[in-house]
Amino acid sequence: MKLNTLTLAILAVSSTALAQDQEHEHEHPDPTEVITITANPLGKTALESTQPVSIISGDELKQKHSHSLGETLSSEPGINNTHFANVAGSPIVRGLGGPRVKITQNGLDTGDVSRGSPDHAVTTETSTAEQIEVLRGPATLLYGSGAIGGVINVVDNRIPSEPVYGLQGNVNGSLSSNNDNKEASYDLQVGNGTWALYTDAFIRDAEDYETASFINDEGERVDSIENSFVEAQGGTLGVSYQFDNGFVGLSYQGLSQDYGIPGHGHHEEGDEEEHSDEVHEEESHEAHGPYANLEQDRIQLAGQWRSPFSGIEQVDFRGAITDYQHQEIEENFVATQFENQQKEVRLTARHQELAGWSGAVGWQWDISDKSAIGEEAFTPDTSRRTQGLFWVVEQEFGEHHVDLGARYERTSLASEDWQLNTFSAVSASAGYLYHFDKHTSVSVNLSHAERAPSGTEVFSNGNHFATRTYELGLGYELHEEESGEYHIEAAEHRIETERSNNLDLGVHYETDTFHANFNVFYNRVDDFIYDDFVGITSEQIHGDDDHDEHQGEEHSEEDHAHAEALQVVQFNQLDAELYGYELELDWQLSDAWSVHSFSDYTRAKQRDGGNLARIPAQRLGAEVRYQAQSWDGSLGYTRYFSQDNVAINESETDAYGLLNARVNMYPNWLANYGATLYLKGENLTNQLGLVHSSYLKEDAPVMGRRFQVGVSITF
């Protein structure tokens, strides 16, 4: 599905919207504005949560928006980016990423395959989002074992939950230097108080990005990242009906992306003769090298029924059907194709007080069928079935607030070659919040969370060129022969669930001129699943017939001679611990001047010695802000310290710093609209920065100096 025509047609609606004579004066956001966490069924705000939560919305979200979700959130305390160049990026929360961080769209799983590989894009779009909610630490009670590290919930209004009157929306556009990025987006709502129609669309086109000069793994000095282009577009159409005690609605979203896969070429010339699936794309793609063609169709449902019957205050329903696929294309042929068919239902009922405790009970049902065909089908076709029941309650005792919760979940994993594997996970938490006075509060959160392994962690058996490894799942074992070669057999050991015991301590202080948030955490994980470099290469493995079969290839001796020798990583389990802090401070020095600063740190290691791999380094950042009547600006610097706590076969990473600046203008000639013109400069000193958490650390540094000019209009 190509969305160029659809996207441009929907974008044209924005010109009609701008013609409406509506009077909206620009107002600077109130820093004390209270925003509800939609990811919590009890309707809390960030200040009322015992779990560390932050919300990015409004102008702040527009300023931080980037192509990938990981890059958009990369400056949030405790959040880092996997940084697969700039083409794909997933959030890392307190050192944990991949299948341990749940990424949702309006509370439902995104339905993509980004949790399985760093080169697979997350299919959320932040240019049309209302807010992004970041729940740090285990959030398994509400979202299941895939949220053992945290939840990132991207919220938009594709199914309006409140009455809409008249026409309202946003239009955004920007141009950037460095990678010649051009993008535009809009979101629009129109309604009569009973019926509401929502539509949004975006389009983005960027070339390869430039960096400070560096020497790549081939010994060449370069100043750009080859094959880092992005072409993305998408659109959403939704409708809702408001009745006396609630609403019901439906939406459809279509998404399409073409993006380069840097460092991913692994074919010799002439290999294309062995492929049968030919694709016809523009010559510009062929010139770049291997690239991904991603498409997703998603239908989402939502409804709410207030006061349905005695004892129940509100019932919320959410459901999604997602059809996802992406092809990795080389030399104009499909090398690998990934697919995911996913369905999810969440039903939550908020009950009236029971012995003083108000709360909510919920049921979650989720099924996913993933398949892969081709050279990089390192995981066979896999099905996952999950059901979960949860109950969360809260009560106020004067200035004391207490949260309690529990969840039971059952997950079944199966592949074409394996018997059914069933895992049961039990999670529980207890939170406490105390207000010393109107300025100061402290919180304590204790949680026990369990996680069933992902299909990738169990069934992997093959070449994974994105990470330049040969991956072997928990379901397999390596056996050495007298010749020094190895063969692969089914494992006989029991696969355990991960069990995390987490402690969070937080202090919040706020006055009219000073704001501080400080969190420390300790996370003890039993049977932590990690990828262990075993010290051999894929050339030393033979007799892997199962691997050849599920890749759909009959490999000849000549094929193996030309294949790249990849380091073998074996998924194993051990006990680990992670601890660290997040600090955020704001000083209002005068009516015009203010200072913002933050710092974070995560230490992750095996309990019997050794370090976990790709753990982000400590950071320290500060930003000076100036606020005038018709414009504001900021100048900030973030220091990424060196990382020398490294795992086996992992290199240390040098420190670097990024200097950024921004100016926003609110012109009087657009006073009838909430209009912002902005100029942004990033990495102004053109520093070379290697991202320790990236699999392409040595080959895809951070973007060099870049300037961006844009406009954002609210009507």
N, C-alpha and C positions, 0 to 999 in steps of 0.2 A: 504494500500500500504506500503510494507516494502522496504526500500531503501538500505539495507546493501550491497547487491550484486552490485547494480547500483553505489552506492557511492564509494565503493572500486575500482570498475572498472575504474570510472572516475578519481579517485585519481592516478591510475597507469599511466595516461597520463603525470603526472608531471615528471616521470623519463625520459621520452622521451624528454621533454622540457629541462631538465637539461643537457642532452647530447649534446645539441646544443652549438657550440663554439661561444658564443657571448661575446663581451668585454664590460662590464659595470662596471666602477669604482664606488665605494661607495661614495656618496656625502651626506654630512649632509644637512638637509632641511634648506632652507633660511627662516628665521623667517619673512622676509618682503614679501615673496611670495604672489602674489595676486591670490585668488581662487574665481571663480564665484559662486554665489548662484543660483543653478539650480531651487530652489523653487520659484524664482522671474522671471517673464516673461520678465523683462527689462534688464536682464543680469548684475545685480549689483554685486559688491563685498561687503564684510562685512563693509569695511571702507566707502562705499558710501551709506549705508543704514541708513535711519532715524530711523528705528525700530531696537532695540537691536538684533543682530544676531551674532552667533559664529559658526565656522566650525571646526570640528575635522577630520583630515585626516592624511595620511602618517604614519610615525613612531609613532606619538602621538596616532593615532587610534589603531595601533597594541598594544601599551603599555597599553591602557585603555580597550581593548576588554575583555568582559566577556560574560557569557552565556546569561544573560538577557540584554535587552536594557536599563532598568532602572539602573542596576549596571554599565554598560559601561559609562553612562553619569553622574553618581552620584557625581563625583568630579568637575563638571562644575558649575561655579557660577550661582545661581538661580535654579539649577536642583537637585532634590532629587529622591529617589527611594522608591516605595511602599514596597519593600523588603518582599515578601512572602517567607521567608527563602531565599535560593538561587535558587529555582526552577522556580520562576516567579518574574518579577519586571518590573513595568511600570514607565516612567518618571513623576515626579511631577514638574510643572513649576510655580514658584512663589506661591506655596501653592495650586495650582489647578491641578487636575489630572482627571482620569476617562474619561467621555465623553467630558470634556472641553479641552483636549489636543489631537490634531489630530496627528496620527502616520501614516506616508506614506512611501511607497517604490517607489522611483523614481516619487514622486508627486502624487501617487494614494494610496487610503486607503488600509491598509494591509489586510482587509477583514476577520479578526479574531473576537473573542468575548472578547478580553482582556479589553475592556472599561467597561464591565459589572460586572467584579468580579476580585479581586486581585490575585486569584489563577489561572487565565486563562493566559497563556503565550502569549506574543507578538511574531508574526511569522516573524520578521525580523531577518537577520543574519548579524552580524557586522564583522565576521572574513573574509568575502569575499567582504566587502564594500569598496568603494573608499573614501567616506567621509560621515559625518553625519552633517546635518545642523539644528541648533537650533534657532527657531524664538520665542523670548520671547514676551509675551503680545499678544493681539488679532491679529490673522492673518485671520480673517473671510472673508476679501475681496477676497482672492484667494482660500481659502479652505473651506469656509462655516461655519455654526454656530458651528460645532464640534470643531472649532479652536479658541473658545473664550478665551482660556487660553494660546495658543501657538501651534506651529507645530514642530514636530520632523520628518525630512525627511532623510531617509537612502538611499544613492545613490550608485548604482553599475553600471557596464557597460554591463549589460546583453543584451542590444540592442545597439551595438556600434553606436554612432552618428557621429563619425569622421572616415575618412579612416584609415584602419589598414594595415601596411606593415610588412610582416614577422610574427615572433612569439614573444609574450611578455606575461608576467604574473608574478604571485607570488605563492610561496609555503611556508606554515607555519606549525609548529608542536611544541607541548609543553607537558610537564609532570609536575604535581603538587603534592606536599605533602598535608597533611591534609585530603582532600577528594579523593585522588588518581585519580585526573582528568587527562585524556589522550585525546588529541584532535589533529586533523590535518585538514588542509584546503588548497585549491588552487583555483586560478582563472587564466584563460588562454584565450588569444585572438590570432587568426591567420587570416591573410587577404592578399589580393593582391591589395588593394587600391580601389577596387570596391565592392567585397564581403568580409564580415567579419563574422567569427564564434567565438562565446563566449561560454565558459563552466566553471562552477565552481562546487565545492563539498566541504562538510565538514562532519566530524564525531566527536562526543564528547561522552565521557563515564566518569561519576563521581559517587562516592559512597556518603553515608551520610557524612556531614561535621562536623568537631569538633569545639567546642567553649571553651572559658574559663568556668570553673565550675560555675554552677548556679542552683537554685532550681526552678523546673518547677511548673505548676499549680496543680500538684498532690502531691506536697510536697517532691518530690524526688530530690536528687542532681545528676545532669547529666553533661556531658561534650561533648555531641554530639547531633545533631538534627536528631532524628529518622525519616526515610522515606523522606529524602531530596536528594535522588539519581536523576541523570539525564542521560538519553540516548537519544541522538539527532543525526540526520543525514539528509542530504538534498543535492540536486543537481539541477543545472540550465543549460539549453541549449538554446542559442539564436543565431539569425542570422540577419544580416542587409545588405541592398543593397544601395550603394551610387550612386546617379546620379548627374548631373551637378548642380542642384539647391536644393539638399536636400538628404534625405534618407528615407527609410522605413524598418521596422523590426518587428520581432516576437520572443517571448521567452516562454519557459515553465519551471516552477519550481515545484519540488516535495519536500515536507518537512514531516518528521516524528519525533515525540518525545514521549518518555515515561518518565514521571517524577513523583516522589512521591508528595503527598499532605499532608504535616505535619499538625498535629492538626485537622485532618479531619475525624477521625473515629467516627461513630455514630450508629453502629449496635451492637446489642446484639448477642451473639453466637447463631447460628441456624437461623439467619435472612435469610441466603442465600436460605433457602427452599422456600421463598416467591418469588424469582426471576425466571424468565423464560429465560432470555438472558444470556447464559453462554459463557465465553471466555476462551481460552486456552493460557496461557502465561507461561513464565519461572517461576520456583519455586522461584527464587530470588525475583521476584515482589511480589509474595504472602507473602513472609516473611517480606517485608517492610511494607505492609499495603495498604490503599487506594492509587491509583495512576491514572494518566491521560494518556490516549493513544490518541495522537493528530496526525492528518493527514491533509495536505493541498495540493491541486493542484491549480496552478495559471498560467493562460495564460495572457501575457502582450503584448500589441501592442504599437508601437510608430512610428511617422513619422514627417518629417519637410519639408516644401516647402518654399524656399527663393525666394523673389520677384515674387510671383505668378501672380500679376496683379497690375495695377496702384493704388497707395495709400496704399498698404499693403507691408510691408517689409518682413514679415515672418509669416507663419502659422504653429503652432505646434499641433499635435494630440497625445493623449495618451488614452489608454483604457485597462481595465483589467477585466477578468472573474475569479472569485475565488470560489472554492468549498472547504469549511472548515468543519471539524467535529472533535469533541473529545469526548471520553467516559471516565467517571470516574468509575473506576473498584474497587470493594470491594469483598473480599472473593471469587475471581475468577468469579464474576458476574458483569454485567453492571448495576450500580446503577442509573446513569444518562447519557444521551447522548445529546450533544449540536451540532447543525448544523447551518451553515450560507452559503447561496448562494448569492453572491454579484456581481454586474456588475456596472462598472463606466466608464464614458467617459468624457474627458476634451478636449476642443477645444479652442485654444488661438491664436489670430491674433494681431501681433504687427504692428501698423499703423504708417505712416509717420507723420511728425509734423503738428499739427493743431494750428494755431496762436502761434507757438513757443513751443507747448506742444507735446512731444512724449509720446506714451503710448501703451496700449494693451487692447483689449476687449476679454472677454472669456465667455464660456458657459460650465456648469458642469451638468452632469446627473448621478444620483446614485440611485440604487435600492438595497434593502437588504431584504432577507427573512430568519428570524431566527426561529428556533424551538428547543424545549427542551422536553425530555421525561424522567420521572423517579422521584426519591425521591427529587432531588434538582431542579426540574423544577419550580422555584419560579416565572418565567415569562412565560406567555403563548406564543404560536406561534405568532410572530409579523412581520409585513411587514412595511417597510419604503420606501417612494418614495420622492426623493429630486431633484429639479432643481434650478439652480442659474445662474444669469447673473452678470458680474462684468466689471468694467472699471477702470483702473489705468493710471495716467499720471504723468509726471515729466517735470521740466524745470529748467535750470540754469540761474541765474541772476548775472553774475560775480562770486563772491565767495559765493553767496547764492543759495541753492538748495531747491526746493519745490516739494513735492509729494502730490497728491490728489487721492482719490479713493472712489468708492461706489459699493455696491452689493445689489441685491434683491434676496431673496431665498424663496422658498415655499416647505414646508415639510409636508407630510401626514403620519400619523401613524395609524395602524389598527391592531386589534387582532381578534382571532376567536370569542370572546365574546363581542366585542365592535364595536360601529359605528366608522366611519372614523373621525379622529381628524386632522385638518389641521392648520398649523401654518405658518405665514408669518414673515420673519425676514429681517430687513433693517440694513445694516452696512455702515459706512463711516469713513474715516480717512483723516488727514492732517498732513504732516510731513515737518519739516524744518531743514536744515543742513547748518551751516556756518563755513567756514574755516578762523580763525583769521590769521593764517600764515601756513607755511608748516609743523609745528609741532602740532598745536592745532586746534581742531574743537569741536563744540557743536551741539547738536541735540535736537529737541523737536518734540514729536509725540502725537497727540490727536486722539482718536478713539472712536467711538460709535459702539458697537457690540451687536447683538442679537442672542440668541440661542434657538432653539426648544428643548424641553425635549427629552430624549432618551426613547426607549420603556421600558427599565428597570425602569426608574423613574416614568413612568405612570402606567404600568400594573403589577408591582411586587405584588405577593400575595402568600408568602410561605416561607418555611424554606431555609435559606442560610447558610449552615454549614461552609463555608469558612470564613465568617465573624462572625459566631456564633450568628446570629440574625434571626428573622422572619421579612422579609421585606414587607412593604405595600406601594404601589405606590400612586401617586397623584390622581389616579382615584378611590380611595377607601376612606372610612371613618370608624372609629371605633365608636360604640355606646354602652354605658354601660347600663346593665340591673339591675333590683333591686337585683338580686342574686349576683351582683358583677362581673359577667362574662361579656364578650363583644362579640358582633357579628359584622360582616363586611357588609357594604352596599356600593353601588356605590355612589361616591361623586357627589354632586350637584353644587359645586363651579367651577368656570371657571379656567382652567389651563393657566397660562400666560407664555410667553417667558421670558427668562432671558435677562436683558438689562444692559450692562456693559458700563461705561464711564471711559476711561483709559487715564492717563497722564504719559508720559515717558520723563525724562530729562537725557541727556547723555553728558559726557565730554570725549574726546579722546585726549591723548597727547603722542607724540612719537618722540624720538631722536635716535641717533645711540646707546646710552647706557641706555635709560630709556623708558619704555612703561607703560601707564596707561589707564585703562578704568573704568569709574565710571558711574553707572546708578541708578537713583532713580525713583520709580513708585508709582502711586496711582490709585487704581481701585475701583470704586463705582458701586456696582451691585444691581439692583432692581429685586425683585422676584427671589432671589438666591435660587436654589433648594438644599436642604440638607436633610440628614437622621437624624431624631429627635428621640431620645430614649424617649418613652412615659411612661415608668415606670411600664409596665406590662410584663408578659411572655406569650409565646405561649400557655401555659396550660390554660390560662384564656380566650382563644378565642374558640368559638364553632360555629357550624352551617356553617362552611366554605366549603360548597359543591362545589363551583366553584374551589376552590383551589385543592380539592381532585381530581376533574375531570381532570384538566389540568396537574396534576402530573401523571395521569395514574394509581393511586393506590386507592384501596378500603381499607380504614384504619379501622381496628377493634379496639375495646376498649383496647385489649391487646397491640396493636401497640402504641396507645397513652400513655399507661402506661409506655412503655419502651422508648418513645421518649424523647429526651433531651429538657428540658425547656429552650427556647431561648428568649433573650430579644427582644421585639418588637420595630422595628424602623419604623417610618412613614415618608415618604417623604413629606416635607412641603416647603413652600416658604416664604422668608423674605428678608429684605434689609440687605446687608452686605458691608463691605469695607475691602480692603487688600492694604497694603502699605509696602514698604521696599526698599532695595538697593542691588546692586551687585558691587563689587570692585575687580579689577584684576591689579596687578603690576608686572613689570619685571625690574630688574636691571642687567646690564652687568658690573660686577665689574672689570673684566680684560678679556684678550683673553680666559682664561681658566675658570674663575669662574663667576657664575651668581646666582641670587636669584629670585625666583618666589613666589608670595603670592596672596591670595585671601580671600574674606570674603563675606558673604551674610546673609540676614535677611528678613523674611516675618512676618508681623503682620496681622492676619485675625480675624475679629470679626463681630458680629451682630451690626447693627447700634443702636438698642434699648437696648444694653447690652448683655453680654455673648460672648463666644469665639466659633470659628469654630473648628471642630475636626480634629485631625491628621495633624496639621500644623507643618512642620519641624522646628527644633530649629536653632538658629543662629550658624554660623560656621566661623572659622578662621583657615587658613592653610598657611604654609610656606614650601618652598623646596629649598635646596641648590644644585646647579648643577655644575659638573666639566666636562670640555670638553678637551680631549687630541686628538692626531692624529688618533689613532687606537682604542680608547675606550672612553666611557663617563659614568658618573654615577650620581646618585642623592640620597639625603636623605631628606625625608619630614615628617612633622607632621601636622595632622589636628585635631583641637579641636571642638567637638560637644557640645555646651553648653546645660545646662539643659532647659527643656521646662516646665514652670509652668503656661502658659496661656492655660488652658485646658477647654474643653467643659464639659457639664453635663455628668456624668457617665464615665468620662475619667480620667485616673490617670496621675500624673506628671511623667516625665522621667528624670533620672539622666544624668549628663554630662559624657563624656568619650573622650578619644583621641586615634588616630591610628598613629603608626609610621611605615613608609614604606621606602623601599630602592630598588634601581635598578642599575644594571651594564650592559652596552651594549658593546659588542666587535665586531670589524670589521676585521676579520683575513685576513692576506695577502694571504694565500693559497686559498682563495676564491675570489681573486681580480677580476676574470673574471665575477663575479656576484655581485650584490648588496646584500651582505650577512650580517646578524646580528645574533650574538649569544648573548643571554641575560639570566641574572639571576635576579629574582625579589623576594623580601621578603615583605609580607604584615602583618600588625598587629604584628610587631616583639616583642612587649612586652606582647602579648596574653591578651589584654584588653577585658573585658566584655562590650559590647555595645548594648544597647537596642534602636531600631529604633522607634522613636515616631510616624512616619507615617505608621507603619506596623500594620495590624490587628492581627499579631502574635507577638506583641512586647514582651510579657512575655515568650513566648515559643520558639522563634527563633531569638536569638541574632545574631550579625554579626559573620562572620567566625573568628575563632581563628588564631593563628600563621600559616602562610602558605608560602612555598617556591615554586617557579616555575622556571623551566629551559626550554628554547625554542630556536628555530631557525626560522628565516625569510629570504627568498631568493627571490630577484627580478631579473628577466632575460628579 
